[in-house]
Amino acid sequence: LGRYQEAIAFHQQSLEIARDIGDRQVEANSLGNLGVAYDSLGRYQEAIAFHQQSLEIARDIGDRRGEATSLNNLGNAYNALGRYQEAIAFHQQSLEIARDIGDRQVEANSLGSLGSVYNALGRYQEAIAFYQQSLEIAQDIGDRRGEANSLNNLGSAYYSLGRYQEAIAFHQQSLEIARDIGDRRGEANSLNNLGSAYYSLGRYQEAIAFYQQSLEIARDIGNRQVEATSLNNLGNAYNALGRYQEAIAFYQQSLEIAQDIGDRRGEATSLNNLGNAYNALGRYQEGFAASQQAIEIYQELNLPLDAYPIPNWLKKLVKFSERGKLHLMLCFVGGLVAFPLVLIGEVLLILYRLVVRQIKG
């Protein structure tokens, strides 16, 4: 339901009882569940600490399935932090154990997780190969929810490749299964992803329709995480339409939910989007303040450069400058040349907006 603080409270109670009666299996399960909850809140370091404890107990009591699950969960947390090689190592270990003990469900989960890491690395063909394997297992064992998730992931990979029609086809299949099995959260996620595909095609009204459906479901089932995502996506669509005040209203609502449920990464995303919308309106002071808050949160979460919502060209530039003093000097000289040109462009843009306002007035 996205009510993570309540979930944490229950898992904490379960953990205390398990430790009190000496049930290590339940203790490991409770620790793993706490890790998943903190992961959902974007509090990845805390999630990792819980998953590590769960992993140690699983190994100590010889629970190989629990060991594989903890390894997979650790991989998911490291993936969210942008520490992709470590994530791959955890997922590979999880996959090996799953195959060794013949647990096809955990095998499918590990393959899907590996796909997500390769997707984040921009290695989309490899991601697709992992998602396809995960899909085949889910279909083979009759796991319809897993099948829907794999189809949704495949849609995301094709979306990343810019193959939006194929992405739409996969998300549509995922949506149909979610509706058939009554998985309303899965339905909302598929609708959100469909909206993103149509958004990328420049079909903003259709995107808005999908986002609105996702938002309605999220509110109906009480899932605040999906609600915040839908609101943020609606903000992006209205921002693309140049309807900045409406975009800001959606970003503000998304921000309030993220703050309320303690989702620091979601909070940073909403602040970053707010900053862009304020800048588009010429409200540069508010834009700078929002963007600065977002940066502070990203630094607090100790996220690597790859996890920052900045253009890829800027990430490459930063990485280039980190290669040595010569590279840093070249970037500095390039910045000195480019800065006056950017400044002139900004001044011209401000003058243009002032002229337009005068004409409209």
TORMIMAR-751421 format. One record per residue (C-alpha): residue in one letter; x, y, z; residue number from 1. Coordinates in pm, whole numbers, plus 50000, padded with zeros to 5 digits. Layout:
BEGIN
a; X; Y; Z; NUM
...
END
This chain:
BEGIN
l; 50000; 50000; 50000; 1
g; 50301; 50228; 50013; 2
r; 50254; 50282; 50388; 3
y; 50617; 50212; 50466; 4
q; 50640; 50363; 50814; 5
e; 50358; 50137; 50933; 6
a; 50522; 49839; 50761; 7
i; 50848; 49917; 50938; 8
a; 50672; 49931; 51274; 9
f; 50520; 49585; 51221; 10
h; 50847; 49434; 51097; 11
q; 51027; 49581; 51400; 12
q; 50775; 49416; 51632; 13
s; 50819; 49086; 51449; 14
l; 51197; 49118; 51478; 15
e; 51181; 49182; 51852; 16
i; 50961; 48876; 51912; 17
a; 51181; 48655; 51691; 18
r; 51489; 48759; 51887; 19
d; 51308; 48715; 52217; 20
i; 51207; 48354; 52139; 21
g; 51528; 48273; 51953; 22
d; 51369; 48201; 51614; 23
r; 51652; 48284; 51373; 24
q; 51452; 48205; 51060; 25
v; 51184; 48460; 51146; 26
e; 51456; 48701; 51257; 27
a; 51620; 48676; 50914; 28
n; 51284; 48721; 50739; 29
s; 51201; 49027; 50948; 30
l; 51540; 49184; 50880; 31
g; 51494; 49122; 50507; 32
n; 51148; 49279; 50514; 33
l; 51284; 49583; 50695; 34
g; 51550; 49612; 50426; 35
v; 51288; 49605; 50152; 36
a; 51086; 49877; 50330; 37
y; 51387; 50106; 50371; 38
d; 51484; 50039; 50009; 39
s; 51137; 50156; 49903; 40
l; 51193; 50477; 50100; 41
g; 51520; 50542; 49919; 42
r; 51717; 50489; 50241; 43
y; 51960; 50248; 50079; 44
q; 52239; 50242; 50335; 45
e; 51993; 50136; 50604; 46
a; 51843; 49881; 50366; 47
i; 52187; 49734; 50301; 48
a; 52255; 49703; 50674; 49
f; 51934; 49502; 50725; 50
h; 51997; 49279; 50421; 51
q; 52351; 49209; 50540; 52
q; 52221; 49097; 50879; 53
s; 51958; 48880; 50710; 54
l; 52225; 48727; 50484; 55
e; 52453; 48641; 50777; 56
i; 52173; 48458; 50960; 57
a; 52065; 48272; 50644; 58
r; 52421; 48147; 50594; 59
d; 52457; 48061; 50962; 60
i; 52141; 47845; 50969; 61
g; 52199; 47696; 50621; 62
d; 51895; 47858; 50457; 63
r; 52016; 47871; 50096; 64
r; 51692; 48016; 49960; 65
g; 51706; 48291; 50219; 66
e; 52072; 48346; 50132; 67
a; 51986; 48385; 49762; 68
t; 51700; 48623; 49843; 69
s; 51920; 48840; 50068; 70
l; 52190; 48855; 49800; 71
n; 51933; 48961; 49543; 72
n; 51798; 49229; 49777; 73
l; 52150; 49358; 49839; 74
g; 52201; 49377; 49464; 75
n; 51884; 49583; 49427; 76
a; 52002; 49832; 49689; 77
y; 52347; 49867; 49532; 78
n; 52182; 49910; 49190; 79
a; 51975; 50198; 49331; 80
l; 52299; 50356; 49458; 81
g; 52453; 50332; 49112; 82
r; 52715; 50084; 49234; 83
y; 52645; 49856; 48941; 84
q; 52942; 49618; 48948; 85
e; 52874; 49533; 49313; 86
a; 52506; 49487; 49229; 87
i; 52592; 49246; 48947; 88
a; 52817; 49044; 49178; 89
f; 52536; 49002; 49434; 90
h; 52278; 48909; 49168; 91
q; 52516; 48658; 49010; 92
q; 52573; 48488; 49346; 93
s; 52196; 48480; 49402; 94
l; 52143; 48329; 49056; 95
e; 52405; 48058; 49111; 96
i; 52247; 47949; 49441; 97
a; 51897; 47952; 49291; 98
r; 52009; 47726; 49005; 99
d; 52204; 47504; 49244; 100
i; 51899; 47439; 49466; 101
g; 51656; 47434; 49172; 102
d; 51447; 47729; 49291; 103
r; 51306; 47866; 48965; 104
q; 51120; 48153; 49135; 105
v; 51437; 48295; 49287; 106
e; 51619; 48226; 48958; 107
a; 51361; 48436; 48771; 108
n; 51391; 48714; 49030; 109
s; 51772; 48717; 49002; 110
l; 51759; 48726; 48622; 111
g; 51513; 49013; 48631; 112
s; 51734; 49202; 48876; 113
l; 52040; 49149; 48656; 114
g; 51837; 49287; 48367; 115
s; 51763; 49599; 48569; 116
v; 52132; 49660; 48640; 117
y; 52231; 49619; 48275; 118
n; 51942; 49846; 48179; 119
a; 52078; 50110; 48419; 120
l; 52423; 50067; 48260; 121
g; 52276; 50139; 47919; 122
r; 52354; 49784; 47802; 123
y; 52001; 49732; 47681; 124
q; 52047; 49423; 47464; 125
e; 52197; 49236; 47759; 126
a; 51915; 49363; 47980; 127
i; 51661; 49234; 47729; 128
a; 51829; 48892; 47727; 129
f; 51799; 48866; 48107; 130
y; 51439; 48989; 48105; 131
q; 51352; 48733; 47837; 132
q; 51496; 48449; 48046; 133
s; 51304; 48574; 48350; 134
l; 50986; 48592; 48142; 135
e; 51026; 48237; 48011; 136
i; 51065; 48096; 48364; 137
a; 50764; 48294; 48492; 138
q; 50551; 48159; 48206; 139
d; 50686; 47807; 48260; 140
i; 50603; 47797; 48634; 141
g; 50272; 47983; 48591; 142
d; 50378; 48294; 48780; 143
r; 50150; 48549; 48615; 144
r; 50262; 48839; 48834; 145
g; 50624; 48758; 48750; 146
e; 50525; 48737; 48384; 147
a; 50365; 49082; 48402; 148
n; 50674; 49225; 48575; 149
s; 50906; 49078; 48310; 150
l; 50691; 49218; 48029; 151
n; 50692; 49556; 48201; 152
n; 51073; 49541; 48234; 153
l; 51109; 49448; 47868; 154
g; 50895; 49749; 47783; 155
s; 51128; 49971; 47987; 156
a; 51435; 49835; 47805; 157
y; 51282; 49894; 47461; 158
y; 51176; 50239; 47580; 159
s; 51540; 50312; 47669; 160
l; 51637; 50208; 47315; 161
g; 51388; 50459; 47177; 162
r; 51176; 50177; 47033; 163
y; 50857; 50319; 47177; 164
q; 50603; 50115; 46977; 165
e; 50760; 49791; 47099; 166
a; 50771; 49931; 47452; 167
i; 50401; 50012; 47429; 168
a; 50324; 49656; 47312; 169
f; 50505; 49505; 47615; 170
h; 50344; 49747; 47861; 171
q; 50002; 49671; 47714; 172
q; 50056; 49298; 47767; 173
s; 50172; 49364; 48122; 174
l; 49865; 49581; 48182; 175
e; 49628; 49310; 48056; 176
i; 49777; 49047; 48289; 177
a; 49773; 49285; 48587; 178
r; 49405; 49355; 48527; 179
d; 49330; 48985; 48475; 180
i; 49487; 48879; 48807; 181
g; 49364; 49185; 48997; 182
d; 49711; 49328; 49062; 183
r; 49616; 49693; 49094; 184
r; 49965; 49812; 49179; 185
g; 50098; 49634; 48871; 186
e; 49817; 49791; 48672; 187
a; 49914; 50138; 48796; 188
n; 50282; 50079; 48714; 189
s; 50199; 49961; 48361; 190
l; 49977; 50264; 48305; 191
n; 50256; 50492; 48424; 192
n; 50503; 50328; 48186; 193
l; 50257; 50352; 47898; 194
g; 50224; 50720; 47977; 195
s; 50601; 50763; 47962; 196
a; 50618; 50593; 47620; 197
y; 50347; 50820; 47479; 198
y; 50516; 51117; 47644; 199
s; 50839; 51035; 47459; 200
l; 50642; 51020; 47133; 201
g; 50523; 51376; 47201; 202
r; 50164; 51253; 47247; 203
y; 50119; 51441; 47572; 204
q; 49739; 51425; 47601; 205
e; 49744; 51047; 47575; 206
a; 50029; 51036; 47826; 207
i; 49825; 51251; 48066; 208
a; 49528; 51013; 48031; 209
f; 49744; 50715; 48132; 210
y; 49903; 50905; 48421; 211
q; 49559; 51009; 48546; 212
q; 49437; 50647; 48545; 213
s; 49748; 50542; 48735; 214
l; 49693; 50822; 48986; 215
e; 49332; 50718; 49045; 216
i; 49431; 50357; 49113; 217
a; 49716; 50462; 49343; 218
r; 49479; 50675; 49548; 219
d; 49214; 50403; 49548; 220
i; 49452; 50138; 49687; 221
g; 49632; 50385; 49914; 222
n; 49973; 50344; 49752; 223
r; 50142; 50675; 49817; 224
q; 50464; 50582; 49638; 225
v; 50285; 50520; 49307; 226
e; 50068; 50826; 49371; 227
a; 50380; 51043; 49400; 228
t; 50526; 50892; 49081; 229
s; 50203; 50955; 48888; 230
l; 50187; 51315; 49009; 231
n; 50549; 51370; 48912; 232
n; 50486; 51226; 48566; 233
l; 50181; 51449; 48523; 234
g; 50404; 51743; 48612; 235
n; 50647; 51640; 48339; 236
a; 50369; 51620; 48080; 237
y; 50228; 51962; 48166; 238
n; 50580; 52103; 48175; 239
a; 50634; 51974; 47819; 240
l; 50311; 52147; 47715; 241
g; 50443; 52475; 47854; 242
r; 50175; 52477; 48123; 243
y; 50425; 52547; 48398; 244
q; 50188; 52655; 48676; 245
e; 49998; 52327; 48648; 246
a; 50327; 52136; 48635; 247
i; 50440; 52310; 48954; 248
a; 50115; 52216; 49128; 249
f; 50171; 51848; 49044; 250
y; 50538; 51859; 49149; 251
q; 50438; 52022; 49479; 252
q; 50188; 51744; 49553; 253
s; 50446; 51480; 49464; 254
l; 50700; 51653; 49688; 255
e; 50462; 51662; 49985; 256
i; 50394; 51288; 49957; 257
a; 50765; 51206; 49928; 258
q; 50837; 51411; 50239; 259
d; 50544; 51255; 50423; 260
i; 50650; 50894; 50356; 261
g; 51021; 50969; 50403; 262
d; 51120; 50898; 50042; 263
r; 51431; 51116; 50020; 264
r; 51518; 51022; 49664; 265
g; 51163; 51093; 49548; 266
e; 51181; 51423; 49734; 267
a; 51499; 51514; 49547; 268
t; 51341; 51422; 49211; 269
s; 51038; 51644; 49277; 270
l; 51260; 51932; 49390; 271
n; 51476; 51897; 49081; 272
n; 51169; 51907; 48855; 273
l; 51031; 52203; 49046; 274
g; 51359; 52384; 48989; 275
n; 51332; 52328; 48614; 276
a; 50972; 52450; 48605; 277
y; 51052; 52765; 48805; 278
n; 51343; 52839; 48571; 279
a; 51114; 52802; 48269; 280
l; 50891; 53071; 48421; 281
g; 51189; 53299; 48481; 282
r; 51159; 53253; 48857; 283
y; 51531; 53183; 48884; 284
q; 51571; 53239; 49258; 285
e; 51304; 52980; 49341; 286
g; 51444; 52750; 49075; 287
f; 51794; 52772; 49219; 288
a; 51667; 52711; 49574; 289
a; 51473; 52399; 49472; 290
s; 51763; 52260; 49268; 291
q; 52004; 52328; 49555; 292
q; 51782; 52136; 49799; 293
a; 51773; 51846; 49554; 294
i; 52154; 51841; 49527; 295
e; 52188; 51844; 49907; 296
i; 51961; 51539; 49935; 297
y; 52154; 51350; 49665; 298
q; 52476; 51426; 49854; 299
e; 52318; 51318; 50181; 300
l; 52215; 50987; 50022; 301
n; 52576; 50946; 49907; 302
l; 52464; 50874; 49552; 303
p; 52727; 50843; 49279; 304
l; 52736; 51068; 48974; 305
d; 52548; 50816; 48757; 306
a; 52247; 50838; 48987; 307
y; 52211; 51218; 48953; 308
p; 51929; 51344; 48725; 309
i; 52161; 51551; 48507; 310
p; 52219; 51521; 48131; 311
n; 52450; 51241; 48016; 312
w; 52679; 51491; 47842; 313
l; 52739; 51663; 48176; 314
k; 52812; 51331; 48350; 315
k; 53065; 51249; 48077; 316
l; 53224; 51591; 48117; 317
v; 53265; 51545; 48492; 318
k; 53413; 51198; 48444; 319
f; 53649; 51338; 48180; 320
s; 53770; 51607; 48421; 321
e; 53838; 51343; 48688; 322
r; 54090; 51156; 48470; 323
g; 54380; 51387; 48555; 324
k; 54510; 51741; 48586; 325
l; 54535; 51787; 48208; 326
h; 54173; 51682; 48159; 327
l; 54062; 51913; 48439; 328
m; 54255; 52205; 48283; 329
l; 54095; 52140; 47942; 330
c; 53749; 52148; 48102; 331
f; 53837; 52472; 48283; 332
v; 53955; 52642; 47962; 333
g; 53648; 52512; 47777; 334
g; 53430; 52654; 48054; 335
l; 53594; 52996; 48026; 336
v; 53517; 53000; 47654; 337
a; 53164; 52866; 47685; 338
f; 53050; 53071; 47986; 339
p; 53017; 53409; 47805; 340
l; 52819; 53241; 47526; 341
v; 52582; 53076; 47776; 342
l; 52546; 53405; 47965; 343
i; 52457; 53590; 47644; 344
g; 52201; 53320; 47562; 345
e; 52040; 53351; 47906; 346
v; 52021; 53731; 47877; 347
l; 51860; 53708; 47532; 348
l; 51608; 53454; 47666; 349
i; 51514; 53684; 47956; 350
l; 51476; 53982; 47718; 351
y; 51260; 53772; 47486; 352
r; 51028; 53674; 47772; 353
l; 51001; 54036; 47887; 354
v; 50908; 54149; 47533; 355
v; 50646; 53875; 47503; 356
r; 50492; 53976; 47836; 357
q; 50483; 54341; 47726; 358
i; 50308; 54248; 47401; 359
k; 50054; 54029; 47584; 360
g; 50000; 54306; 47841; 361
END
